[in-house]
Amino acid sequence: MDEILRTPNHAPVRPASRSARRSGREQKNIAWSDRLHRFADAAAARSRRLKLQSARVYHRVHSATAGKPKLGPLSFLALSLVIGLASVVGVVYTPAYVVSVDGVDLGLVQEPQVFEQVMDRVEARASNILGYDYTLQNQVGYERVLAEREDLSPISGFETYLFSQVGEVMKSYVLTVDGQALGAVTDRAQIDQMLDEIAAPYVNADTISVPYDKAVGVSLEYTPSESIKDISEMKAALTANTSGQTTYEVQKGDTFMALAFSNGMTMAEMEALNPGVDINKLQIGQLLNIKEEVPYLSVQTVDSITYTEEIPCTVREVEDDTMYQGESKVLDPGVPGEALVSANVTYVNGHERERDILSSTTVREATEKVVAVGTVPRPSWLPNGYYVWPCYGRITSRFGYRYIFGSYSYHSGIDIAVPYGTSVKAADGGTVTFAGYKGSYGYLVIIDHGNGEQTYYGHNSSLLVSPGDKVYQGQTIAKAGSTGRSTGSHCHFEIRVNGTQVNPSAYLN
């Protein structure tokens, strides 16, 4: 700006509105004699350069006109100066305007319309951001000058400055998740630190990448000042739990109630997630829906790991006519092999979701396992290793403590309400060890199933087996009744393992 040729000072002008700026723009008159005087002063500072240019032109002309009449040196110098001055006017300098906002010089434009258009764009953009029509209230002035073309200001600087004058709008870093804006902050480092803190519990030395389950973006843009949030608010929104759901495979010993409580649910919530499931008849391998707390933004990590994996032995079976069909025994256990495995494991919030095996190298070969299998036809009374319901009806009393007969007492089994005379069946094959009347049980049947397991069937009206009888799974062993300490016709069913009473609901299929 050192070589700008200014006109006499004029007062700045700020139109009241965009339309007023376009129609009522004031132009300043400049005395051309004064302007040329100033221009001449600036041109004199360039005399050395012009002399050099003139000498070059002289030599070119001299060469082109060899053998022809030539201009004298003084005449040629005068001609060169005229040409040089015209070049300065037409190439080096241009009429321009110094733009001032609220008394501060911002830069140079060739025409006031250039800055006016910038203001229009800023106002339109601010209006779009704020949701209402916005007009800049700054005082804008233009001073006509003669300036070098290279000194004209880029409009991007004007836009940045004008936006800084819009108090309701700020340039901030906006955090988006799946395209939805969660808030903005003025410091990008705050967002980066927050994301690192969310991911930190799931990152270890083996982690090679930390993507998220949703698209996370951070962009620098102008936003309403009210969109600026405290970083703690944004973190709370990202980590807030949402209702999720996963599946669980029923294992031996599981009960509906225990699964509900262990997953932080009430029985009603558990039943709502599993419509149509009989909570009293869970089967091993059955899939149940379990509520899972899932944050709004889940952390997905990929770990590169190397581990040793067992290679199972190949099995060779040999027949044995001293055992029943379905029975077996190991003659030679063999020795499992060993493999070194490299894999990429994907986790979501610390829970494994996928395992991609990259390589597997055998370190030790497995040896053969030899198993003897029985060939003798299996008697029907042999246990199958699982229990079926002795009868089907409404559960009137569950396993554990209960209030009955005016006091709390421990209930060692479950009570299944059925009509008088309903068939009571063996839950599994075995040997009857007791069949008779036994105190509060009334008429009772006890079956030994081997491996320390026994089943009890109480309050029967009549018994159909005797001690020492071999019974098969599903065989009718008694008729339901209400003998002993009973309040109505039902079957009292117990399972004992090594003499300890366990919850039958966890064993029934």
MARTI-888502 format. One record per residue (C-alpha): y, x, z. Coordinates in nm, 3 decimals. Layout:
N
site py->Y	px->X	pz->Z
...
! end
This chain:
509
site py->0.000	px->0.000	pz->0.000
site py->0.229	px->0.310	pz->0.003
site py->0.335	px->0.259	pz->-0.358
site py->0.391	px->-0.120	pz->-0.352
site py->0.731	px->-0.205	pz->-0.489
site py->0.863	px->-0.490	pz->-0.271
site py->1.137	px->-0.739	pz->-0.342
site py->1.391	px->-0.831	pz->-0.072
site py->1.227	px->-1.011	pz->0.222
site py->1.176	px->-1.386	pz->0.212
site py->1.072	px->-1.625	pz->0.492
site py->0.700	px->-1.721	pz->0.493
site py->0.598	px->-2.066	pz->0.382
site py->0.305	px->-2.275	pz->0.522
site py->0.241	px->-2.607	pz->0.350
site py->0.164	px->-2.898	pz->0.576
site py->-0.152	px->-2.985	pz->0.387
site py->-0.376	px->-2.870	pz->0.103
site py->-0.203	px->-3.101	pz->-0.149
site py->0.138	px->-2.984	pz->-0.031
site py->0.034	px->-2.621	pz->-0.079
site py->-0.063	px->-2.694	pz->-0.441
site py->0.249	px->-2.895	pz->-0.540
site py->0.528	px->-2.753	pz->-0.319
site py->0.460	px->-2.380	pz->-0.338
site py->0.786	px->-2.177	pz->-0.331
site py->0.830	px->-1.885	pz->-0.571
site py->1.068	px->-1.603	pz->-0.484
site py->1.320	px->-1.478	pz->-0.744
site py->1.345	px->-1.105	pz->-0.778
site py->1.631	px->-0.913	pz->-0.934
site py->1.469	px->-0.732	pz->-1.223
site py->1.729	px->-0.455	pz->-1.219
site py->1.648	px->-0.378	pz->-0.859
site py->1.275	px->-0.398	pz->-0.933
site py->1.311	px->-0.154	pz->-1.226
site py->1.517	px->0.078	pz->-1.010
site py->1.239	px->0.084	pz->-0.755
site py->0.984	px->0.122	pz->-1.030
site py->1.174	px->0.423	pz->-1.170
site py->1.168	px->0.591	pz->-0.830
site py->0.792	px->0.547	pz->-0.814
site py->0.749	px->0.664	pz->-1.172
site py->0.941	px->0.982	pz->-1.099
site py->0.677	px->1.070	pz->-0.842
site py->0.431	px->1.072	pz->-1.132
site py->0.637	px->1.299	pz->-1.360
site py->0.410	px->1.597	pz->-1.330
site py->0.111	px->1.388	pz->-1.441
site py->0.308	px->1.243	pz->-1.732
site py->0.420	px->1.589	pz->-1.845
site py->0.061	px->1.699	pz->-1.855
site py->-0.034	px->1.389	pz->-2.054
site py->0.256	px->1.453	pz->-2.294
site py->0.146	px->1.809	pz->-2.357
site py->-0.202	px->1.686	pz->-2.443
site py->-0.062	px->1.426	pz->-2.685
site py->0.165	px->1.695	pz->-2.844
site py->-0.124	px->1.921	pz->-2.918
site py->-0.328	px->1.635	pz->-3.068
site py->-0.045	px->1.531	pz->-3.295
site py->0.026	px->1.892	pz->-3.392
site py->-0.331	px->1.934	pz->-3.500
site py->-0.338	px->1.606	pz->-3.693
site py->-0.015	px->1.685	pz->-3.885
site py->-0.077	px->2.046	pz->-3.973
site py->0.113	px->2.138	pz->-4.291
site py->0.336	px->1.828	pz->-4.262
site py->0.690	px->1.778	pz->-4.124
site py->0.678	px->1.780	pz->-3.744
site py->0.886	px->1.646	pz->-3.460
site py->1.076	px->1.894	pz->-3.253
site py->0.958	px->1.959	pz->-2.896
site py->1.248	px->1.769	pz->-2.737
site py->1.204	px->1.470	pz->-2.967
site py->0.834	px->1.465	pz->-2.904
site py->0.883	px->1.489	pz->-2.527
site py->1.115	px->1.188	pz->-2.533
site py->0.865	px->0.992	pz->-2.735
site py->0.586	px->1.086	pz->-2.494
site py->0.790	px->0.975	pz->-2.192
site py->0.846	px->0.634	pz->-2.349
site py->0.477	px->0.600	pz->-2.422
site py->0.389	px->0.717	pz->-2.070
site py->0.627	px->0.475	pz->-1.902
site py->0.483	px->0.187	pz->-2.102
site py->0.132	px->0.289	pz->-1.998
site py->0.229	px->0.290	pz->-1.630
site py->0.377	px->-0.055	pz->-1.657
site py->0.086	px->-0.200	pz->-1.847
site py->-0.207	px->-0.024	pz->-1.678
site py->-0.116	px->0.125	pz->-1.339
site py->0.113	px->-0.143	pz->-1.199
site py->0.096	px->-0.522	pz->-1.198
site py->0.311	px->-0.801	pz->-1.047
site py->0.144	px->-0.915	pz->-0.721
site py->0.207	px->-1.092	pz->-0.389
site py->0.176	px->-0.970	pz->-0.031
site py->0.000	px->-1.245	pz->0.164
site py->0.099	px->-1.288	pz->0.527
site py->-0.055	px->-1.525	pz->0.781
site py->0.141	px->-1.597	pz->1.096
site py->0.356	px->-1.292	pz->1.022
site py->0.062	px->-1.057	pz->0.971
site py->0.022	px->-0.895	pz->0.627
site py->-0.337	px->-0.952	pz->0.509
site py->-0.336	px->-0.799	pz->0.161
site py->-0.243	px->-0.831	pz->-0.202
site py->-0.324	px->-1.099	pz->-0.457
site py->-0.220	px->-1.127	pz->-0.820
site py->-0.123	px->-1.492	pz->-0.782
site py->-0.070	px->-1.715	pz->-0.474
site py->-0.330	px->-1.952	pz->-0.619
site py->-0.596	px->-1.692	pz->-0.542
site py->-0.529	px->-1.710	pz->-0.168
site py->-0.479	px->-2.088	pz->-0.180
site py->-0.826	px->-2.125	pz->-0.332
site py->-0.967	px->-1.909	pz->-0.054
site py->-0.803	px->-2.137	pz->0.204
site py->-0.944	px->-2.444	pz->0.030
site py->-1.295	px->-2.299	pz->0.040
site py->-1.264	px->-2.204	pz->0.406
site py->-1.134	px->-2.550	pz->0.498
site py->-1.410	px->-2.722	pz->0.299
site py->-1.677	px->-2.507	pz->0.458
site py->-1.534	px->-2.555	pz->0.808
site py->-1.523	px->-2.932	pz->0.748
site py->-1.886	px->-2.929	pz->0.644
site py->-1.987	px->-2.729	pz->0.954
site py->-1.785	px->-2.939	pz->1.197
site py->-1.855	px->-3.277	pz->1.042
site py->-1.492	px->-3.379	pz->1.005
site py->-1.198	px->-3.294	pz->0.776
site py->-1.045	px->-2.965	pz->0.891
site py->-0.711	px->-2.813	pz->0.783
site py->-0.587	px->-2.465	pz->0.870
site py->-0.260	px->-2.476	pz->1.065
site py->-0.150	px->-2.115	pz->1.010
site py->0.192	px->-2.020	pz->0.862
site py->0.133	px->-1.854	pz->0.522
site py->0.389	px->-1.651	pz->0.328
site py->0.400	px->-1.471	pz->-0.007
site py->0.624	px->-1.173	pz->-0.098
site py->0.645	px->-1.076	pz->-0.465
site py->0.592	px->-0.705	pz->-0.532
site py->0.491	px->-0.457	pz->-0.803
site py->0.168	px->-0.290	pz->-0.704
site py->-0.116	px->-0.079	pz->-0.836
site py->-0.408	px->-0.285	pz->-0.965
site py->-0.652	px->-0.093	pz->-0.749
site py->-0.466	px->-0.210	pz->-0.437
site py->-0.547	px->-0.580	pz->-0.493
site py->-0.746	px->-0.709	pz->-0.197
site py->-1.105	px->-0.847	pz->-0.213
site py->-1.115	px->-1.217	pz->-0.130
site py->-1.411	px->-1.170	pz->0.108
site py->-1.177	px->-1.009	pz->0.359
site py->-0.947	px->-1.311	pz->0.341
site py->-1.237	px->-1.550	pz->0.405
site py->-1.358	px->-1.352	pz->0.705
site py->-1.011	px->-1.347	pz->0.858
site py->-0.943	px->-1.716	pz->0.800
site py->-1.276	px->-1.817	pz->0.952
site py->-1.183	px->-1.611	pz->1.258
site py->-0.882	px->-1.840	pz->1.293
site py->-1.098	px->-2.155	pz->1.313
site py->-1.145	px->-2.189	pz->1.687
site py->-1.406	px->-2.463	pz->1.656
site py->-1.631	px->-2.239	pz->1.442
site py->-1.796	px->-1.911	pz->1.536
site py->-2.005	px->-1.658	pz->1.349
site py->-2.332	px->-1.648	pz->1.534
site py->-2.705	px->-1.578	pz->1.506
site py->-2.901	px->-1.901	pz->1.460
site py->-3.267	px->-1.919	pz->1.568
site py->-3.486	px->-2.154	pz->1.364
site py->-3.851	px->-2.251	pz->1.413
site py->-4.015	px->-2.410	pz->1.109
site py->-3.666	px->-2.465	pz->0.967
site py->-3.537	px->-2.647	pz->1.277
site py->-3.239	px->-2.487	pz->1.453
site py->-3.293	px->-2.437	pz->1.827
site py->-2.956	px->-2.283	pz->1.906
site py->-2.727	px->-1.991	pz->1.840
site py->-2.602	px->-1.681	pz->2.022
site py->-2.340	px->-1.423	pz->1.938
site py->-2.567	px->-1.125	pz->2.007
site py->-2.875	px->-1.080	pz->1.785
site py->-3.030	px->-0.844	pz->2.041
site py->-3.063	px->-1.135	pz->2.286
site py->-3.291	px->-1.325	pz->2.045
site py->-3.502	px->-1.017	pz->1.972
site py->-3.544	px->-0.944	pz->2.342
site py->-3.639	px->-1.306	pz->2.416
site py->-3.906	px->-1.310	pz->2.144
site py->-4.044	px->-0.981	pz->2.276
site py->-4.064	px->-1.127	pz->2.627
site py->-4.256	px->-1.433	pz->2.502
site py->-4.505	px->-1.215	pz->2.315
site py->-4.540	px->-0.943	pz->2.583
site py->-4.826	px->-1.105	pz->2.787
site py->-5.046	px->-1.109	pz->2.476
site py->-4.972	px->-0.761	pz->2.344
site py->-5.182	px->-0.456	pz->2.429
site py->-5.256	px->-0.108	pz->2.296
site py->-5.489	px->-0.254	pz->2.028
site py->-5.238	px->-0.507	pz->1.891
site py->-5.138	px->-0.439	pz->1.529
site py->-4.929	px->-0.747	pz->1.456
site py->-4.756	px->-1.025	pz->1.648
site py->-4.689	px->-1.322	pz->1.422
site py->-4.624	px->-1.672	pz->1.556
site py->-4.796	px->-1.999	pz->1.474
site py->-4.466	px->-2.125	pz->1.330
site py->-4.212	px->-1.970	pz->1.095
site py->-3.942	px->-1.799	pz->1.307
site py->-3.611	px->-1.712	pz->1.143
site py->-3.280	px->-1.561	pz->1.254
site py->-2.973	px->-1.593	pz->1.031
site py->-2.608	px->-1.493	pz->1.069
site py->-2.385	px->-1.787	pz->0.983
site py->-2.084	px->-1.987	pz->1.090
site py->-2.167	px->-2.262	pz->1.337
site py->-1.979	px->-2.504	pz->1.563
site py->-1.881	px->-2.332	pz->1.885
site py->-2.070	px->-2.598	pz->2.080
site py->-2.399	px->-2.481	pz->1.925
site py->-2.379	px->-2.155	pz->2.120
site py->-2.647	px->-2.166	pz->2.392
site py->-2.749	px->-1.958	pz->2.685
site py->-3.053	px->-1.752	pz->2.589
site py->-3.244	px->-1.891	pz->2.889
site py->-3.213	px->-2.244	pz->2.743
site py->-3.361	px->-2.128	pz->2.414
site py->-3.648	px->-1.951	pz->2.590
site py->-3.726	px->-2.261	pz->2.795
site py->-3.742	px->-2.471	pz->2.477
site py->-3.979	px->-2.225	pz->2.308
site py->-4.216	px->-2.198	pz->2.605
site py->-4.217	px->-2.567	pz->2.700
site py->-4.567	px->-2.711	pz->2.692
site py->-4.666	px->-2.977	pz->2.444
site py->-4.972	px->-3.198	pz->2.457
site py->-5.256	px->-3.019	pz->2.290
site py->-5.626	px->-3.088	pz->2.261
site py->-5.938	px->-2.878	pz->2.226
site py->-6.312	px->-2.939	pz->2.242
site py->-6.569	px->-2.837	pz->2.501
site py->-6.946	px->-2.819	pz->2.466
site py->-7.127	px->-2.969	pz->2.765
site py->-7.340	px->-2.720	pz->2.955
site py->-7.626	px->-2.778	pz->3.198
site py->-7.482	px->-2.879	pz->3.535
site py->-7.153	px->-3.020	pz->3.394
site py->-7.023	px->-3.356	pz->3.508
site py->-6.746	px->-3.564	pz->3.360
site py->-6.551	px->-3.562	pz->3.685
site py->-6.583	px->-3.186	pz->3.737
site py->-6.466	px->-3.116	pz->3.381
site py->-6.165	px->-3.343	pz->3.429
site py->-6.059	px->-3.180	pz->3.754
site py->-6.117	px->-2.824	pz->3.632
site py->-5.884	px->-2.890	pz->3.338
site py->-5.609	px->-3.045	pz->3.548
site py->-5.673	px->-3.404	pz->3.436
site py->-5.747	px->-3.729	pz->3.609
site py->-6.060	px->-3.923	pz->3.523
site py->-5.843	px->-4.177	pz->3.340
site py->-5.684	px->-3.905	pz->3.122
site py->-6.025	px->-3.757	pz->3.047
site py->-6.168	px->-4.096	pz->2.951
site py->-5.866	px->-4.170	pz->2.729
site py->-5.935	px->-3.850	pz->2.533
site py->-6.303	px->-3.941	pz->2.497
site py->-6.330	px->-4.309	pz->2.401
site py->-6.685	px->-4.434	pz->2.361
site py->-6.835	px->-4.157	pz->2.578
site py->-7.060	px->-4.273	pz->2.862
site py->-6.931	px->-4.060	pz->3.148
site py->-7.259	px->-4.110	pz->3.337
site py->-7.481	px->-3.988	pz->3.053
site py->-7.348	px->-3.651	pz->2.939
site py->-7.587	px->-3.456	pz->2.723
site py->-7.616	px->-3.080	pz->2.697
site py->-7.442	px->-2.969	pz->2.376
site py->-7.226	px->-3.281	pz->2.360
site py->-6.865	px->-3.215	pz->2.253
site py->-6.586	px->-3.352	pz->2.472
site py->-6.212	px->-3.353	pz->2.412
site py->-6.019	px->-3.153	pz->2.671
site py->-5.642	px->-3.155	pz->2.713
site py->-5.489	px->-2.814	pz->2.658
site py->-5.133	px->-2.711	pz->2.742
site py->-4.982	px->-2.557	pz->2.428
site py->-4.629	px->-2.407	pz->2.419
site py->-4.385	px->-2.514	pz->2.147
site py->-4.404	px->-2.163	pz->2.001
site py->-4.750	px->-2.009	pz->2.028
site py->-4.798	px->-1.634	pz->2.003
site py->-5.057	px->-1.526	pz->1.749
site py->-5.170	px->-1.165	pz->1.782
site py->-5.411	px->-0.952	pz->1.581
site py->-5.595	px->-0.671	pz->1.763
site py->-5.778	px->-0.390	pz->1.587
site py->-6.079	px->-0.309	pz->1.805
site py->-6.395	px->-0.098	pz->1.795
site py->-6.692	px->-0.194	pz->2.011
site py->-7.067	px->-0.154	pz->2.051
site py->-7.281	px->-0.448	pz->1.951
site py->-7.647	px->-0.502	pz->2.028
site py->-7.888	px->-0.530	pz->1.736
site py->-8.162	px->-0.778	pz->1.837
site py->-8.525	px->-0.685	pz->1.803
site py->-8.734	px->-0.836	pz->1.529
site py->-9.001	px->-1.063	pz->1.683
site py->-9.369	px->-1.062	pz->1.596
site py->-9.581	px->-1.348	pz->1.735
site py->-9.949	px->-1.325	pz->1.816
site py->-10.165	px->-1.628	pz->1.902
site py->-10.307	px->-1.672	pz->2.252
site py->-10.571	px->-1.939	pz->2.321
site py->-10.523	px->-1.913	pz->2.696
site py->-10.183	px->-2.084	pz->2.687
site py->-10.061	px->-2.428	pz->2.589
site py->-9.864	px->-2.487	pz->2.275
site py->-9.498	px->-2.429	pz->2.343
site py->-9.578	px->-2.164	pz->2.607
site py->-9.530	px->-1.795	pz->2.541
site py->-9.514	px->-1.457	pz->2.707
site py->-9.370	px->-1.124	pz->2.604
site py->-9.624	px->-0.851	pz->2.542
site py->-9.376	px->-0.586	pz->2.432
site py->-9.003	px->-0.648	pz->2.490
site py->-8.902	px->-0.388	pz->2.235
site py->-8.574	px->-0.198	pz->2.251
site py->-8.260	px->-0.352	pz->2.104
site py->-8.067	px->-0.144	pz->1.856
site py->-7.700	px->-0.055	pz->1.872
site py->-7.418	px->-0.078	pz->1.614
site py->-7.059	px->0.046	pz->1.619
site py->-6.838	px->-0.235	pz->1.494
site py->-6.475	px->-0.232	pz->1.381
site py->-6.297	px->-0.566	pz->1.362
site py->-5.961	px->-0.740	pz->1.353
site py->-5.953	px->-1.018	pz->1.613
site py->-5.697	px->-1.297	pz->1.595
site py->-5.583	px->-1.457	pz->1.921
site py->-5.355	px->-1.754	pz->1.986
site py->-5.194	px->-1.736	pz->2.329
site py->-5.467	px->-1.497	pz->2.437
site py->-5.760	px->-1.713	pz->2.317
site py->-5.975	px->-1.575	pz->2.037
site py->-5.960	px->-1.780	pz->1.718
site py->-6.105	px->-1.556	pz->1.450
site py->-6.296	px->-1.228	pz->1.420
site py->-6.291	px->-1.037	pz->1.093
site py->-6.563	px->-0.769	pz->1.084
site py->-6.437	px->-0.468	pz->0.889
site py->-6.739	px->-0.240	pz->0.928
site py->-7.065	px->-0.209	pz->1.121
site py->-7.251	px->0.120	pz->1.153
site py->-7.602	px->0.133	pz->1.303
site py->-7.620	px->0.388	pz->1.581
site py->-7.976	px->0.310	pz->1.694
site py->-8.245	px->0.105	pz->1.520
site py->-8.411	px->-0.181	pz->1.712
site py->-8.786	px->-0.174	pz->1.781
site py->-9.024	px->-0.468	pz->1.741
site py->-9.069	px->-0.731	pz->2.011
site py->-9.419	px->-0.876	pz->2.046
site py->-9.465	px->-1.230	pz->2.186
site py->-9.788	px->-1.416	pz->2.257
site py->-9.772	px->-1.792	pz->2.181
site py->-10.011	px->-2.055	pz->2.310
site py->-10.241	px->-2.243	pz->2.078
site py->-10.404	px->-2.491	pz->2.316
site py->-10.283	px->-2.851	pz->2.266
site py->-10.021	px->-2.935	pz->2.524
site py->-10.099	px->-3.213	pz->2.779
site py->-9.850	px->-3.495	pz->2.779
site py->-9.781	px->-3.454	pz->3.151
site py->-9.643	px->-3.103	pz->3.123
site py->-9.267	px->-3.080	pz->3.193
site py->-9.032	px->-3.056	pz->2.896
site py->-8.764	px->-2.877	pz->3.096
site py->-8.502	px->-3.151	pz->3.080
site py->-8.455	px->-3.494	pz->3.241
site py->-8.412	px->-3.841	pz->3.095
site py->-8.272	px->-4.141	pz->3.284
site py->-8.535	px->-4.319	pz->3.495
site py->-8.372	px->-4.653	pz->3.405
site py->-8.044	px->-4.776	pz->3.261
site py->-7.786	px->-4.971	pz->3.456
site py->-7.453	px->-4.954	pz->3.631
site py->-7.390	px->-4.662	pz->3.868
site py->-7.307	px->-4.821	pz->4.202
site py->-7.300	px->-4.507	pz->4.414
site py->-7.252	px->-4.147	pz->4.308
site py->-7.364	px->-3.817	pz->4.450
site py->-7.171	px->-3.691	pz->4.754
site py->-6.993	px->-3.848	pz->5.047
site py->-6.933	px->-4.222	pz->5.041
site py->-6.825	px->-4.506	pz->5.273
site py->-7.119	px->-4.740	pz->5.342
site py->-7.241	px->-4.947	pz->5.631
site py->-6.910	px->-4.898	pz->5.812
site py->-6.899	px->-4.516	pz->5.801
site py->-6.886	px->-4.212	pz->5.575
site py->-7.222	px->-4.062	pz->5.491
site py->-7.366	px->-3.811	pz->5.248
site py->-7.541	px->-3.963	pz->4.948
site py->-7.808	px->-3.728	pz->4.814
site py->-7.847	px->-3.887	pz->4.469
site py->-7.717	px->-4.165	pz->4.246
site py->-7.786	px->-4.539	pz->4.268
site py->-7.858	px->-4.723	pz->3.943
site py->-7.827	px->-5.102	pz->3.975
site py->-8.100	px->-5.285	pz->3.781
site py->-8.272	px->-5.627	pz->3.808
site py->-8.562	px->-5.665	pz->4.050
site py->-8.887	px->-5.548	pz->3.891
site py->-8.726	px->-5.323	pz->3.624
site py->-8.956	px->-5.037	pz->3.515
site py->-8.876	px->-4.702	pz->3.676
site py->-8.987	px->-4.407	pz->3.457
site py->-9.060	px->-4.039	pz->3.521
site py->-8.755	px->-3.830	pz->3.428
site py->-8.991	px->-3.550	pz->3.316
site py->-9.359	px->-3.467	pz->3.316
site py->-9.521	px->-3.334	pz->3.633
site py->-9.747	px->-3.402	pz->3.928
site py->-9.694	px->-3.683	pz->4.180
site py->-9.676	px->-3.527	pz->4.527
site py->-9.583	px->-3.843	pz->4.723
site py->-9.615	px->-4.217	pz->4.661
site py->-9.562	px->-4.446	pz->4.960
site py->-9.318	px->-4.588	pz->5.212
site py->-9.069	px->-4.337	pz->5.357
site py->-8.805	px->-4.460	pz->5.603
site py->-8.464	px->-4.539	pz->5.447
site py->-8.606	px->-4.462	pz->5.098
site py->-8.839	px->-4.758	pz->5.118
site py->-9.117	px->-4.725	pz->4.862
site py->-9.072	px->-4.373	pz->4.722
site py->-9.223	px->-4.158	pz->4.445
site py->-9.180	px->-3.780	pz->4.439
site py->-9.274	px->-3.576	pz->4.127
site py->-9.307	px->-3.198	pz->4.117
site py->-9.198	px->-3.054	pz->3.781
site py->-9.265	px->-2.689	pz->3.858
site py->-9.011	px->-2.406	pz->3.884
site py->-8.904	px->-2.541	pz->4.223
site py->-8.771	px->-2.871	pz->4.082
site py->-8.858	px->-3.219	pz->4.217
site py->-8.736	px->-3.572	pz->4.144
site py->-8.717	px->-3.868	pz->4.391
site py->-8.735	px->-4.241	pz->4.302
site py->-8.654	px->-4.470	pz->4.600
site py->-8.622	px->-4.840	pz->4.706
site py->-8.898	px->-4.953	pz->4.471
site py->-9.064	px->-5.294	pz->4.506
site py->-9.403	px->-5.155	pz->4.400
site py->-9.563	px->-4.822	pz->4.306
site py->-9.782	px->-4.757	pz->4.000
site py->-9.896	px->-4.398	pz->4.069
site py->-10.070	px->-4.209	pz->4.347
site py->-10.041	px->-3.855	pz->4.486
site py->-10.207	px->-3.600	pz->4.255
site py->-10.153	px->-3.806	pz->3.939
site py->-10.028	px->-3.623	pz->3.629
site py->-9.743	px->-3.818	pz->3.466
site py->-9.563	px->-3.762	pz->3.139
site py->-9.193	px->-3.793	pz->3.066
site py->-9.096	px->-4.161	pz->3.028
site py->-9.412	px->-4.297	pz->3.194
site py->-9.354	px->-4.604	pz->3.416
site py->-9.426	px->-4.497	pz->3.775
site py->-9.279	px->-4.789	pz->3.978
site py->-9.091	px->-5.120	pz->3.975
site py->-8.734	px->-5.136	pz->4.104
site py->-8.660	px->-5.326	pz->4.423
site py->-8.455	px->-5.313	pz->4.743
site py->-8.689	px->-5.173	pz->5.007
site py->-8.571	px->-4.941	pz->5.285
site py->-8.201	px->-4.908	pz->5.361
site py->-8.066	px->-5.094	pz->5.062
site py->-7.798	px->-5.352	pz->4.980
site py->-7.952	px->-5.476	pz->4.655
site py->-8.202	px->-5.409	pz->4.382
site py->-8.154	px->-5.058	pz->4.240
site py->-8.317	px->-4.720	pz->4.181
site py->-8.215	px->-4.431	pz->4.403
site py->-8.263	px->-4.112	pz->4.197
site py->-8.253	px->-3.755	pz->4.331
site py->-8.306	px->-3.408	pz->4.189
site py->-8.388	px->-3.118	pz->4.419
site py->-8.393	px->-2.753	pz->4.317
site py->-8.579	px->-2.529	pz->4.560
site py->-8.533	px->-2.795	pz->4.826
site py->-8.155	px->-2.836	pz->4.771
site py->-8.017	px->-3.172	pz->4.659
site py->-7.805	px->-3.139	pz->4.340
site py->-7.597	px->-3.384	pz->4.141
site py->-7.836	px->-3.567	pz->3.904
site py->-7.554	px->-3.651	pz->3.661
site py->-7.532	px->-3.281	pz->3.575
site py->-7.897	px->-3.268	pz->3.464
site py->-7.957	px->-3.600	pz->3.290
site py->-7.968	px->-3.628	pz->2.913
! end
